[in-house]
C-alpha cells in the first residue's frame, strides 16, 4: 500500500507520526511519501521540503507567502498525480492541504482523507460543504464533530485526541527535574507563547509585560518556557528582557521527559490558544489562555466567530472555567488579573480538565491506531 501524507506544522507532525505507526502495525507492507516533520521521519518519511514552510496562521499572515505557497501546492499535487498513491492523507493545515486535494480530485479519483475536522463549530460553517467536494473521509479529534462532517456529505470517524495517549510525568520525574535544575520547592509558572514564528513575535512582548507586573507579587516563583523546536531560537531572542530569569526548555537540548515534568510540576501556566491547553489539562496544570492575531485578521474573525470561547478545554468540557484574554484583552493588565485569580483558586479547573481527557478518549485505544483502523476501513468500504 502506497500512502502520500502531508502535515504542515508540529501538531500535525505528531498526528502523522502516530497514524503512520498505526498503519505500519496493521499493514506491514505500507510505504509513505509526502511532507512532514521529525516524528513522521521516524516512521520512514523523507519530506519533499521543509514542513516549516507551511507553518503559517492567520489570514493576513498568509498573504505575503501566497505565491510561494501556490507553487508548493501545484508541485505537491503534481507529485501525487504522478505517483498515484492508494490514498492521500492530509493533516490539518487546510490552507495548503485542501488546495492540494482540490487539484488531486480534479485530475484523478485518488481517495482523500483529511485528519482534523475544520472548526465549523467555531467559525465559517460553510467550510464543511466546500471541503466535501474534495475530501472523502475525515478523521475527527473531538466527539462532537462527526455529525457536522456527515451532514456535509463526508464519512467521518472520531478517533480520539493524541494528547490522551501521551505519557505523563511521575512524582519521581518531577522530583528529578526540580533537583537537576535547582528549583527546590519553588512554585513554577509555565509560559508558552506559541509554536509559530508569527504568534511568538506577537505574544512574547505582551507576555513579558504581564510578567513584569505579576512576578513582583510572587518573588519566589520560577518561570519556565517550553519552546517548540522550530521557534526555540526566536523564543530565546524574544524573552531576553523578561524578568524572573526564565529557563527555556529547548527540545534540541532537552528530552521530552523534561517537558512533561515541567508541565506536571507547574503551579500555573500562561499559554497561547491551541492544543497546548489540552497538554496542560492532561498534566492537571491550571491555566490562563491569551492570544491575539494580526489586527486585520482579528477584525475579520470578530465578525465570524460562532462560539464564545477559543479554548479547547472549555469547549470539550462544556464549561468556561479557563479564563481567556483574547484580541483587545490580550494585554498585560487582564492577563495578570486572570493569573492571580487562577493561582488563588486552581481547583476550579480540576473537574473540567479531567472531563476533557475522558471525552477525548483517555483509557481507550491509542488515537493513532484508531485513526489507522479508520483509514483502512474506509478504503475497504470503498
Secondary structure, DSSP 8 states (H G I E B T S, - for coil): -EEEEEE-SHHHHHHHHHHHHHHHHH-TT-EEEEE--HHHHTTT--BSS-GGGG---SHHHHHTTHHHHHHHHHHHHHHHHHH--SEEEEES-HHHHHHHHHHHHHH---EEEEES---TTTB-TTHHHHHHTT-SEEEESSTTSHHHHHHTT-EEEE---GGGGS----HHHHHHHHHHTT-TT--EEEEE--SSHHHHHHHHHHHHHHHHHHGGG-TT-EEEEEE-GGGHHHHHHHTTT-SS--EEEETTTS-HHHHHHHHHH-SEEEEESSTHHHHHHHTT--EEEEE---HHHHHHHHHHB-SS---HHHHHHT---SEEEEGGG-SHHHHHHHHHHHHH-GGGGHHHHHHHHHHTTTTSS-HHHHHHHHHHHHHHH-
